Structure formats: C-alpha cells, structure tokens
Amino acid sequence: GWSKWTMYPPPCPWNNSTTRTKPGEPVVTSSLRPTWRTHYALGVLAAIYVFNYIDRLLMAILIEPVKAEFGISDTGIGLLSGVTFAVFYTLFGFPLGRLSDRIGRKPIIALSCIAWSVMTIFCGLAASFTMLVVARIGVAIGEAGGTAPSMAMVSDLYPPERRSTALSVLMLGSSLGAIFGLGLGGWIAQHYGWRTAFVVIGAPGIFLGLLLLLTVRAPKPAMLVSPRQAVQTHWATTIRELFQTPSYLWLVLTGGSAAIAGYAIGTWSPSFLIRSHGLSLQDAGLLAGVAGGAGATLGTLSCGILCDRLARRDKGWQIGVPLLGTLISIPFGLAYFLWPVGTAFSIGNTPVPTAFLFYSVFSFFGTWWATPCLGAISHLFPATRLAQATAIFVMAMTLLGVGVGPLLIGMLSDGFAHRLGSEGLRYALASCVSLLVVASVFLAMALPRYRNHLNNIAPS
C-alpha cells in the first residue's frame, strides 16, 4: 500500500522538495519507486485528462452548426467558448486546488470529472443559447477541479528525475482530446447532429470518475512533507509567497501568453479550414483533430523525455527546451495561415491543403512550452503548495487562453470581414501567432532565474 511513503533527503539537488516553505525547514520527500499501481494511476489520470480536453474542445468543431441554429456571431461564439468558460474556470481553480492540497487530489479529481461530464451532456440538451451558456459554465466549474490537482498528483507519484516524462504522458490529454474531440465530434455532428456529439462524448467521463475514485490509490500531500510544511497559511499569504519564488512569475506569464495563441488556434482552426480551404465539417475535424493531434501527441512526449534527459546535465534545460520549441514553431504557424489555397494530396476522399503540412510541424513544436513549465513548477514547490501553484499557472492559461484567445480571434475576424469576407479569419489567426514571440521572451527571462534558484538550494 502507501505505507512505503517515507521521508528522506532528496536524491538530487533539484528535487522539488528542496524548496522550503520557510527558510530552515527540513527537506522531505518520498522514497517510493514507481510500481504498476503508480503507472495505473497515471493511466487513469491521463484518460480523465483526455476527456477533460475532449469536452472542452468539442465546442470548436461544433461552432458552425451551433451558429446556424442559434443565429449568433463569431464574437458571440468567442464569448461562449472563451470568456464565459474562462471566468468560471478561474474563479473555482485556485480554491479547488487549495482544497486538493489539504484533503488529497483523488476525490477532487474524481468528483470534478463526473460533474463536467454531466454538464457536457446537458450542453446537448440545451433548448436555447442561454441554456447552452449555463451548461458550459457547469463544464468550466467541473474542469477547474481536474487539471491542477491531476498535475500535482502525478508530481506526488513520480520522483523528480522522471517527472517531466510522467507529466508529458498526462499532457497527452490535450492532443488526444483534440483527436477525439475534433475528429470524432465532427464525425458524429456530421451524421447525427451537434447535440448527439455532446451527449455521446460527455458520457464516458462519468465512468472514468468512478474508476479513479474506486480503484486508484493515492497519497495525501501531508504524507509527502514535514509537519511544519503541512501547516496551511492564509490563501493571500500563500499567493504572495508563491510569486516571491524566482522564475514563477515568468512561468505564469509564459503560460498565459502562449495559451492565448494555442487556444485561439485550436478553437478556430477547423473553421479556418472550412472557410479558407473549402473543407467539409467532417474533413476539417479529421485534419485538425487527428493529423494535428498526432503531431501534438508526439511533440508532448518528446519534449518531456528530452527535458528529463537534458535537465540531468543542466537544470536550465527545463526552461531551455520549451524556449527552443516555441521559437521553432513560430514560422510554421505563420506559414499555415498565410500559405495560398491549394491541395497537396488526398487521404481517401479528404483533401489535404498544402498549408496543412506546416500545421503538422507547428503542432509538434507548439506544445513544447506546457509540459516543461509544469515540470519546472513541480521542482519549485513542496507538495502542500503544488496544486495551488499549478492552479495559478493553469488559471492564467485558462483566463487568458480560453478567455481572451477565442474572443480576440472572433472580434478580429468580424472586424476583418468587412474588407476580406470569410478570409478575415485567416489574418486574424496569423496575427495571434505573434504572441508566441512574447511567450519566448518570458521563457528567456525565466531561464536564468530558475537555474540560479535551484543551484542555490542546498539539500539538508
């Protein structure tokens, strides 16, 4: 069982437990080596995270039929899929993360998964646009309790030298969610309607939540730290002390700026393929979801493995890897949106635009910022603050990425439409790629601070 969780000095100087809540606190961590139960827990968490993203991204492939039924503009869609979702996700993200630091990750994740799955089903039953908005708010509140605690739980389960790889497995949820959310969602919507897509895709999450609750063993955060570290401070004090940690602010700013571009592109890419390249709803979902998701899957895994290997030599590579990947992704993102219309080849009856070849490379490198940044956060904070620190990072991603990204593109698209018509979306998306330059600057600011901070920590 979990009785093997014991306290011992860290095996390497960049273990997250070497960061003390207060100066002079003893360093403690777990000596448990990963077993089949550890990997099983990671597998269940990864499956839940897949449906977290499926339920979140499903709206992207259903934009056109939802617009047609309720008669709303691109700006209205941006409000529905962006600001409304992000505000409620942000409001509940930190409190639920703080609660998981106190009582344990598992019950929060399991109950949240069941809640957002039920509300996804309700999206398909909405009789009006207002009811759809309310149901999406419910999805947002449920998902607020899933992301940060899941990432913190993985960090609890795996030692620091294997953590980025383990987190990359969890983070496959975003790319696999795109594959199934956009690909399968588009197919269901094409043949059975957008309402059926919400119902069918929402149902499995209820089973996964129960599976986690009943079959997975997980340590409580208090088992991983000393009694003094386990004492919870006031939430405002905790937030202040988190941001006093060198490099943390820059990591949060990276997450926010990169997420604006990432979520905007993820939300509007199917519509771009439909409007600018003439693809059907089903074909756009298959390309953006399956092909783009496959690139993101490989990119997420590769950056996690590369990070763990390079960071053993130099701790700075924990930030250097995402900086490198983000810089490489920028020209490919611009080429995807600005390349002229034309078909490179066909897969069966599905035409593949030449521009989409650039998207495959962009989706591979464009995911490199997320997993290493989360791994870096796990090295900076003890278990009793890890979910809270992760929650703030994810809240920045959500408030700016989900909240601002889709809305910004919707507003730019509507503005450009007066001159460019349906091609306005093309240039709106191209303009948002520039935000990855901003994210690269933030990563460059974080790198020396992160390296110096960890090098200056002496294990007790």
KELONU-81130 format. One line per 8 residues: number of its first residue (from 1); their letters; for each residue x, y, z of C-alpha. Coordinates in Angstrom, 2 decimals, m for minus. Layout:
! residues N
NUM> A> X Y Z; ...
END
This chain:
! residues 460
1> GWSKWTMY> 0.00 0.00 0.00; 1.02 3.58 0.52; 2.73 2.79 3.84; 6.00 2.84 1.89; 5.85 6.64 1.65; 8.70 7.77 3.90; 10.85 10.83 4.41; 14.46 11.05 3.27
9> PPPCPWNN> 16.96 13.62 1.97; 16.50 14.34 m1.74; 18.47 12.14 m4.14; 19.37 15.06 m6.39; 19.76 18.81 m5.72; 16.88 19.88 m7.96; 14.15 17.84 m6.28; 11.08 19.99 m5.75
17> STTRTKPG> 11.18 19.26 m2.04; 14.42 21.20 m1.74; 12.35 24.37 m1.97; 11.25 25.12 1.57; 8.07 26.86 2.61; 10.17 28.87 5.05; 13.95 29.10 5.45; 15.38 26.33 7.57
25> EPVVTSSL> 12.59 23.82 7.09; 13.66 20.21 6.72; 13.58 18.72 3.26; 11.37 15.67 2.92; 10.04 13.66 0.05; 9.03 10.15 m0.92; 11.36 7.21 m1.47; 8.71 5.17 m3.20
33> RPTWRTHY> 9.76 3.92 m6.59; 7.09 3.80 m9.28; 5.26 0.45 m9.41; 2.45 m0.90 m11.55; 0.00 0.88 m9.25; 1.78 4.16 m9.94; 1.60 3.62 m13.69; m2.04 2.51 m13.43
41> ALGVLAAI> m2.88 5.71 m11.57; m1.12 7.72 m14.29; m3.07 5.84 m16.95; m6.42 6.63 m15.33; m5.45 10.28 m14.81; m4.35 10.52 m18.44; m7.66 9.06 m19.63; m9.55 11.57 m17.49
49> YVFNYIDR> m7.42 14.39 m18.86; m8.22 13.25 m22.40; m11.92 13.69 m21.72; m11.21 16.95 m19.93; m9.94 18.28 m23.24; m12.48 16.46 m25.40; m15.31 18.12 m23.50; m13.51 21.46 m23.62
57> LLMAILIE> m12.53 21.37 m27.32; m15.72 19.82 m28.64; m17.21 23.28 m28.99; m14.52 24.14 m31.57; m15.74 21.65 m34.18; m19.39 22.47 m33.44; m19.06 26.23 m33.97; m20.67 26.30 m37.40
65> PVKAEFGI> m23.80 24.21 m36.63; m24.31 25.99 m33.27; m24.03 29.37 m35.02; m26.56 28.26 m37.62; m29.11 27.02 m35.07; m28.95 29.93 m32.64; m28.03 32.70 m35.12; m25.05 34.15 m33.25
73> SDTGIGLL> m21.91 35.94 m34.48; m18.25 34.94 m34.23; m17.93 37.31 m31.30; m20.83 35.52 m29.58; m19.10 32.18 m30.13; m15.92 33.68 m28.68; m17.86 34.70 m25.59; m19.41 31.25 m25.26
81> SGVTFAVF> m16.28 29.18 m25.81; m13.89 31.70 m24.29; m14.73 34.35 m21.72; m17.71 32.62 m20.12; m15.78 29.38 m19.73; m12.58 31.05 m18.56; m14.10 33.30 m15.91; m15.81 30.49 m14.03
89> YTLFGFPL> m12.85 28.14 m14.50; m10.59 30.78 m12.97; m12.92 31.57 m10.07; m13.00 27.94 m8.96; m9.50 26.83 m9.99; m7.48 28.11 m7.02; m9.99 27.15 m4.27; m10.28 23.60 m5.62
97> GRLSDRIG> m6.51 23.37 m5.99; m6.10 24.55 m2.41; m8.68 22.01 m1.23; m6.81 19.20 m3.01; m3.60 20.24 m1.23; m5.47 19.73 2.05; m7.64 16.64 1.63; m5.94 14.89 m1.31
105> RKPIIALS> m6.11 15.00 m5.07; m8.18 11.90 m5.83; m11.64 12.87 m4.51; m11.44 16.34 m6.07; m10.43 14.97 m9.48; m13.00 12.16 m9.48; m15.98 14.29 m8.45; m14.95 17.07 m10.82
113> CIAWSVMT> m14.74 14.62 m13.72; m18.24 13.35 m13.05; m19.56 16.91 m12.77; m18.10 18.24 m16.04; m19.21 15.10 m17.91; m22.80 15.51 m16.75; m22.77 19.17 m17.77; m21.36 18.28 m21.20
121> IFCGLAAS> m24.38 16.02 m21.71; m26.61 18.93 m20.68; m24.98 21.03 m23.45; m26.53 18.65 m25.96; m29.92 19.03 m24.31; m29.91 22.85 m24.32; m33.11 24.25 m25.77; m31.73 27.79 m26.12
129> FTMLVVAR> m28.44 29.62 m26.37; m28.83 30.77 m22.76; m29.18 27.17 m21.58; m26.09 26.26 m23.58; m24.15 29.04 m21.86; m25.28 27.81 m18.43; m24.25 24.25 m19.26; m20.83 25.43 m20.45
137> IGVAIGEA> m20.42 27.27 m17.15; m21.04 23.95 m15.41; m18.37 22.30 m17.59; m15.94 25.08 m16.65; m16.53 24.70 m12.90; m16.10 20.93 m13.11; m12.91 21.13 m15.15; m11.45 23.67 m12.71
145> GGTAPSMA> m11.12 20.83 m10.20; m9.48 18.42 m12.62; m6.42 19.97 m14.21; m4.20 21.34 m11.42; m4.89 18.50 m8.94; m4.14 15.93 m11.68; m0.78 17.53 m12.43; 0.01 17.77 m8.73
153> MVSDLYPP> m0.97 14.12 m8.20; 1.41 12.99 m10.95; 4.17 15.01 m9.28; 3.32 13.27 m5.99; 3.61 9.85 m7.61; 6.88 10.20 m9.55; 10.42 11.22 m8.50; 11.79 14.49 m9.93
161> ERRSTALS> 14.11 12.82 m12.43; 11.11 11.12 m14.10; 8.54 13.82 m13.56; 8.60 15.64 m16.91; 8.18 12.33 m18.73; 5.25 11.38 m16.48; 3.69 14.82 m16.92; 4.10 14.52 m20.69
169> VLMLGSSL> 2.02 11.33 m20.58; m0.68 13.21 m18.65; m0.45 16.16 m21.02; m1.20 13.87 m23.94; m4.77 14.58 m22.91; m4.69 17.88 m24.77; m3.56 16.37 m28.08; m5.56 13.15 m27.79
177> GAIFGLGL> m8.51 15.29 m26.76; m8.09 17.20 m30.00; m8.00 13.96 m31.97; m11.18 12.56 m30.45; m12.92 15.83 m29.65; m12.46 17.31 m33.10; m12.24 14.14 m35.19; m14.92 12.03 m33.53
185> GGWIAQHY> m17.01 15.08 m32.62; m17.01 16.26 m36.23; m17.99 12.81 m37.49; m20.87 12.49 m35.01; m22.07 16.02 m35.73; m21.93 15.40 m39.49; m24.05 12.25 m39.27; m26.19 12.65 m36.15
193> GWRTAFVV> m26.18 16.35 m35.25; m24.21 18.51 m32.83; m26.47 17.69 m29.86; m25.72 13.98 m30.14; m21.99 14.78 m30.18; m22.24 16.44 m26.77; m24.23 13.56 m25.26; m22.07 10.73 m26.64
201> IGAPGIFL> m18.75 12.35 m25.78; m19.83 13.51 m22.33; m20.98 10.11 m21.04; m17.64 8.23 m20.63; m16.31 10.76 m18.14; m18.83 9.62 m15.54; m17.38 6.10 m15.67; m13.78 7.38 m15.50
209> GLLLLLTV> m14.52 9.47 m12.42; m15.93 6.44 m10.63; m12.98 4.31 m11.79; m10.50 6.75 m10.24; m12.46 7.03 m7.02; m12.83 3.28 m6.51; m9.64 1.73 m7.90; m6.73 4.18 m7.63
217> RAPKPAML> m4.59 4.58 m4.54; m3.07 7.99 m3.98; m1.05 9.61 m1.20; m2.28 12.71 0.55; 0.02 15.74 0.25; 0.62 15.75 4.03; 2.30 12.31 3.69; 4.99 13.80 1.46
225> VSPRQAVQ> 6.20 16.65 3.64; 7.17 17.51 7.17; 4.53 18.54 9.75; 5.72 22.14 9.54; 5.33 22.21 5.76; 1.86 20.69 6.10; 0.55 23.72 8.02; m1.65 25.76 5.69
233> THWATTIR> m1.24 29.52 5.64; m3.84 32.08 4.63; m4.55 31.95 0.91; m3.37 35.53 0.34; m0.08 34.80 2.12; 0.35 31.66 0.05; m0.16 33.53 m3.23; 2.29 36.24 m2.20
241> ELFQTPSY> 4.96 33.71 m1.25; 4.44 31.76 m4.47; 5.14 34.83 m6.58; 8.19 35.66 m4.49; 9.78 32.47 m5.80; 12.27 33.36 m8.57; 11.08 32.49 m12.09; 7.49 31.60 m11.06
249> LWLVLTGG> 6.00 34.89 m12.29; 7.72 34.47 m15.66; 6.43 30.92 m15.96; 2.86 32.10 m15.27; 3.22 34.87 m17.87; 4.55 32.30 m20.35; 1.52 30.08 m19.78; m0.90 32.97 m20.25
257> SAAIAGYA> 0.62 34.39 m23.44; 1.29 31.05 m25.12; m2.19 29.84 m24.24; m3.84 32.80 m25.96; m2.28 31.68 m29.23; m2.75 27.97 m28.54; m6.42 28.08 m27.61; m7.26 30.60 m30.35
265> IGTWSPSF> m5.69 28.38 m32.99; m7.19 25.21 m31.52; m10.67 26.73 m31.36; m10.76 28.38 m34.79; m8.56 26.10 m36.92; m11.46 23.87 m38.07; m13.45 26.94 m39.10; m10.38 28.28 m40.93
273> LIRSHGLS> m10.10 25.04 m42.91; m13.82 25.23 m43.74; m13.88 28.90 m44.74; m10.50 29.39 m46.42; m9.83 25.90 m47.84; m13.37 24.72 m48.53; m13.30 21.57 m46.37; m16.43 19.95 m45.00
281> LQDAGLLA> m17.17 19.85 m41.28; m16.12 16.20 m41.09; m12.90 16.68 m43.10; m11.90 19.75 m41.10; m12.43 17.83 m37.86; m10.38 14.89 m39.09; m7.44 17.03 m40.22; m7.37 19.44 m37.28
289> GVAGGAGA> m8.09 16.71 m34.77; m6.42 13.54 m35.99; m3.49 14.87 m38.03; m2.85 17.94 m35.88; m3.44 15.96 m32.70; m0.96 13.30 m33.76; 1.75 15.94 m34.16; 0.90 17.41 m30.77
297> TLGTLSCG> 0.99 13.93 m29.19; 4.48 13.22 m30.50; 5.62 16.70 m29.54; 4.32 16.41 m25.98; 6.01 13.06 m25.39; 9.29 14.05 m27.00; 9.66 17.32 m25.09; 9.01 15.59 m21.75
305> ILCDRLAR> 11.58 12.87 m22.39; 14.10 15.38 m23.77; 13.58 17.63 m20.77; 14.28 14.88 m18.23; 17.46 13.84 m20.04; 18.92 17.31 m20.59; 17.95 18.63 m17.15; 20.12 15.96 m15.52
313> RDKGWQIG> 23.09 17.75 m17.07; 21.92 21.33 m16.63; 18.80 22.37 m14.73; 18.33 25.26 m17.13; 17.18 22.90 m19.88; 13.88 22.59 m18.01; 13.19 26.07 m19.43; 15.53 25.85 m22.43
321> VPLLGTLI> 13.58 23.03 m24.07; 10.25 24.93 m24.18; 12.05 28.08 m25.34; 13.64 26.19 m28.23; 10.38 24.51 m29.27; 8.36 27.73 m29.14; 10.85 29.61 m31.32; 10.85 26.83 m33.93
329> SIPFGLAY> 7.03 26.74 m34.03; 6.52 30.42 m34.93; 7.46 30.41 m38.66; 5.50 27.21 m39.26; 2.40 28.73 m37.63; 2.62 31.78 m39.88; 3.09 29.61 m42.97; m0.01 27.55 m42.07
337> FLWPVGTA> m2.30 30.57 m42.05; m0.74 32.59 m44.87; 0.01 29.86 m47.44; m2.19 30.13 m50.57; m5.09 27.76 m51.17; m4.07 24.50 m52.80; m4.28 20.75 m52.27; m1.10 18.78 m51.58
345> FSIGNTPV> m2.70 15.33 m51.75; m5.80 13.45 m50.62; m6.32 10.83 m47.95; m9.22 8.82 m49.28; m11.87 11.41 m50.01; m10.32 14.01 m47.69; m8.26 16.71 m49.46; m5.18 17.86 m47.52
353> PTAFLFYS> m4.36 21.54 m48.14; m0.70 22.34 m48.74; m0.86 24.79 m45.84; m1.79 21.98 m43.50; 1.67 20.41 m43.91; 3.05 23.39 m41.99; 0.45 22.87 m39.29; 1.74 19.35 m38.68
361> VFSFFGTW> 5.17 20.73 m37.79; 3.65 23.63 m35.84; 1.54 21.27 m33.74; 4.66 19.20 m32.91; 6.79 22.08 m31.61; 3.92 24.31 m30.48; 3.22 22.04 m27.49; 6.76 22.16 m26.09
369> WATPCLGA> 6.11 25.03 m23.68; 3.42 23.41 m21.49; 4.82 20.19 m20.01; 8.31 21.50 m19.14; 6.84 24.60 m17.49; 4.62 22.41 m15.32; 7.61 20.25 m14.52; 9.55 23.34 m13.51
377> ISHLFPAT> 6.77 24.37 m11.13; 6.81 20.91 m9.56; 10.52 21.38 m8.78; 9.95 24.77 m7.15; 7.28 23.98 m4.54; 6.51 21.39 m1.83; 3.52 19.06 m2.08; 1.30 21.18 0.18
385> RLAQATAI> 1.56 24.10 m2.24; 1.99 22.32 m5.53; m1.66 22.15 m6.60; m2.13 25.80 m5.65; 0.94 26.88 m7.64; m0.16 24.73 m10.57; m3.71 26.07 m10.31; m2.50 29.66 m10.70
393> FVMAMTLL> m0.49 28.66 m13.79; m3.48 26.84 m15.27; m5.79 29.72 m14.33; m3.55 32.12 m16.26; m3.65 29.73 m19.22; m7.42 29.50 m19.00; m8.32 33.11 m18.25; m6.06 34.45 m20.99
401> GVGVGPLL> m6.00 31.45 m23.32; m9.58 30.22 m23.20; m10.99 33.60 m22.19; m9.11 36.01 m24.43; m7.88 33.78 m27.28; m11.14 32.67 m28.96; m12.84 36.02 m28.28; m9.90 38.01 m29.67
409> IGMLSDGF> m9.91 35.99 m32.89; m13.69 36.25 m33.14; m13.53 40.04 m32.82; m10.63 40.35 m35.27; m12.40 38.05 m37.72; m15.59 40.11 m37.56; m13.54 43.29 m37.99; m11.56 41.99 m40.97
417> AHRLGSEG> m14.71 40.54 m42.56; m15.82 43.99 m43.72; m12.90 44.02 m46.18; m11.90 40.37 m46.52; m15.12 38.42 m46.04; m14.54 34.84 m44.92; m10.78 35.35 m45.35; m10.81 37.66 m42.33
425> LRYALASC> m10.39 34.63 m40.09; m7.13 33.71 m41.88; m5.43 37.01 m40.98; m6.91 37.11 m37.51; m5.28 33.74 m36.76; m1.97 34.74 m38.36; m1.78 37.81 m36.14; m2.18 35.79 m32.94
433> VSLLVVAS> 0.94 33.70 m33.72; 2.97 36.78 m32.74; 2.05 36.10 m29.12; 4.39 33.12 m29.18; 7.22 35.64 m29.58; 6.07 37.22 m26.31; 6.00 33.79 m24.65; 9.57 33.18 m25.82
441> VFLAMALP> 10.69 36.44 m24.17; 9.09 35.37 m20.89; 10.82 31.98 m21.06; 14.14 33.72 m21.69; 13.53 35.82 m18.56; 12.63 32.74 m16.50; 15.61 30.59 m17.53; 18.48 32.22 m15.58
449> RYRNHLNN> 16.30 32.83 m12.53; 15.14 29.22 m12.46; 18.65 27.81 m12.89; 20.17 30.10 m10.24; 17.38 29.42 m7.78; 17.76 25.63 m7.93; 21.57 25.79 m7.96; 21.50 27.84 m4.77
457> IAPS> 19.34 25.32 m2.87; 21.41 23.11 m0.64; 19.75 19.83 0.41; 19.55 19.26 4.14
END
